[in-house]
Amino acid sequence: YLPLRAIMESLGAKVDWDDEQKAAILDCLGQKYIFRLKEPFGVFAEGSEQPIIKNEWFTMNYKMIDDRIILDNRVMNGFVSLMNANLSIDTSNLLIEINNK
């Protein structure tokens, strides 16, 4: 699991919190995504009612730790690709590498 804000901001995305929606708002190269942590759960492109990550899969692949969203590596890799980058994890050496495509 990896921290959403730290990884995305390191790539230049803007990350805000909307307390009313209980959602992280990500601005990735001009496209906004809403990462909702209350009904309806999921990740939505701004203005869309259809989640790009479905409820059931989404709720099993994130955690909240100290008010921070921590994502499963597969989900994080999807977000990193929105910033035209690749994510690789070396678990044996405890390294995370992010490269621009």
N, C-alpha and C positions, 0 to 999 in steps of 0.2 A: 504494500500500500504506500502511496506517495501523496504529499500535500498539494492540493489543487492550486492554491494561491501562489505558493513559492515557485512551483514549476512554471506556471503560466506567466507570471510576472517576469521570470528570468528570460522568457522568450519575447517579451515586449507587449504581452496582452495586458489590458486593463481589467482588474477584477474588483467589483463592488459588491456590497451586501444590501439586499432589500429586506428589511426586517418584517414588513407587512406581508410580503409573499413568502418569507422564509426561503429566500433564493439567492444564490450567487449569480451575478450578472457578469458575463465575460464578453469583452469586446476583443475579438480576434481578427485583426487586419480589417476592421470596419464592419464585420458581421457580428451581431450580438446574439448570445445564447443565454437562455435562462435555465439555471440548474435548480429546480424546485425540490425542496425538502419537505413539502406538505402536499396534500391532495390538490390537484393531480400530480403525483410524483413523476419525475422524469427530466429529461433535458430537451428543451424546445428552442428552435430558432425563433428569434424575435418575430412576433406577429403570427406565429403558427400555433394552431391548437393541437397538432399532431406531434407527439414526442419523437425525437430522432433516436432516443434511447428509451425503450419501453419500460413501463413501471416495474414489472416483476424482476427483470434482469437488473435494472438500476438499483432497486432497494437492497439487493443482495451484494452489491459490489462497491459500496461506499461505507465509510464510518465517520462519525463525528468524534473528534478527540480535542478537548480543550477549546471548543468553539471553532474548530478547524475542520474543513472537509478533506478527508483522506480517501483517495480513490484506488481501487484495484488497478494493477499495472496495465491491464488490457484497456480499461476505460480511459486511463490517463494517456495511453498511447494514441487513442482516438482524438483526444483534445490537443495533444502535441502536434498531430498531423494537421489540425486546423491552422496552425501557425507555420505550415510548410517546414516541419522539422521531424526528425526521427528520435526515438527514445530507445536506449538500450540499457539493460541492467545487468551488471556483473555481480551476482549474489555471492560468489566465492570471495571476492575482494571488497564487497560492500560499496560498489561504485555505480553511479548513475551518469550516463553520458547522453547529452542532447546535442544533435548535430542538425544544422540547417540542410535542407534538401538541395 
